[in-house]
Amino acid sequence: MTYTSFVDVLLIATRGDEILLARRANTGYSDGLWNLPSGKLESDEDLEAAMIREAHEEVGIQLSRKDIRMVAALHLRAPDGQGRVGFFFHADKWIGEPFNAEPHKCSDLRWFHREEIPADTVPYTRAGLELFWRDEHFGLSGWPVPADFVS
């Protein structure tokens, strides 16, 4: 069977030591939990275009390709078995002031100090943030841990 996976883009927007998080609502996925501004790659766009689009749709900011850099990729296996590949982009400058541009999908938008990320944050988001903070560019989450290969 051919493997398929969702491809996600997630924005780590920073203001000094603060990170912008949104509380999910009415989406059917992790509602009530804090998450990075994010979304799925569409068939007609590249990863950077998707990140720029999602940032504008969700938090009303304008990013350019020179404002973002991909800092980590995470291959996630959700508890339901569905695979996802998330590409985490960092930005510390943009045009506009972030606001809740999708109140039907987001109940709150706040800046949190990196050491005060809420306990009720989506595990996917937390895993990506931890990669970013450790300056690691790739991670796995939710997959069975294979025995070490010995030749």
N, C-alpha and C positions, 0 to 999 in steps of 0.2 A: 504494500500500500504506500502511496506517495504521501510524504509528510507535508503538511501545510501549517502555517502559523500566522497569527496576526502580527503586524509590524506596528509598533507604537513609537511615538516621539513624545518626550517629556522634557519640560523646560525647568532648569534650575536657574531661576532669576534671583540674583543676589543684590543686596544693598548693604555693603560692608559685610558684617557677620550675620545678616538676616536673610532668610529665604522665604519666598512667597509661596503660600499654600492656599488651596481652595478646598472647602468642605463640600463633598459630593452630595447631590440630592436628586431624587426622581430619575435615576438612570438605570437602576437595576443592577449596578455593579458597585459594591462597596459604599453604598449610600450611607451618609452620616460620618464617613471617615475623611481625614485630611489627605490631600493628594497634590502633586505638582500639576500645573496646567499641562494638559496632555491630550492626545488623541491618536487616531489610527491614520496610517498612511493611506492615501487614496490612490487608485490605479493610475492616474495620469500625473503623478507628481513624484519628485525626488524627496529624500529625507529632509533636506534643508527647507524646501518649499513647504512641506507639511508642517514643520516646526513654526515657520513664519506665519502660516495660515492659522494654525491652532492658537498661537499666542494672541493673534488679533481677535479671533472668534471668542476666546474664553476670557481674556483679561484686557482686551482693548488696546494693546500696545503694538507699535510698529517696530519690527525688527528687520534688519537687512542681513544678507549672508555674511557680511564682514563683522556683524555684531555677535554672531553665535559660533560656538565651536563644540564639536561632538567630544564629550569627555568620558563617556562610558557606554558600553553595550551590555545588556543583561538578557540572558536566555532563561526565561521563566517557564516553569511548568506549574500551572495553577492547580489548586486542590481538585478541580473537576477533571484534570488531565489535559486541558487545553494548553497548547504551547503558545508562547508569545515571545517576541524579540523586541526589547525596548532600547531605543537609542536616546541617551540623555545628553541634552545640549545645555551649555552654560552661557548665560548672558548677564552682563553687569551694566549694560547701557542699552537704551532703546528710546523711542520717541513716544511721549504720552505718559500719563500716570495710570498705573494699573487700577482697574475697577472690575466689578463683577458684571461682565458683559453677557452672561448666560444665567440670569437668576432662576430660570426654570430648571437648571441642572446643577446649580451651585447655591448653597445657602449662606456662605460666608467666605470672605477672602481676607487673609491676614498675613502680616510679616511675623516670622518667628526667628528668634536668635537660634543659631545652629545648635546650641547646647540645650535648647528648650523645645525641640520638635515634639509635638504631642504624642502621647502613647497611642492614641487612636488614629495613627497615620497608616495609610495603606501599606502593607508589607513590601509591595513592589516598589513604591516610592522610597521607603526607608532603605531598601537594599541598594537602590541606585544612588541615593545620597551617601551611603557608606562607601561605595566604590569611589565616588567623587572626592570625598574627604580623605581617603587613603591614596588618592592619585592612582587608582587601579582602573584599567580601561576595559576590562571584561570580567563578567561574573556569571555564575550559574545559581539558580535558586529553584528549589522544589524538585529537582531531579534526583534519582537514586545515586548514592555515592558509589562509584565503581571501585573494585579492588585495584590497588596500584598495579600497573603493568610492569612485569619483570621479565626481561629478556634473557 
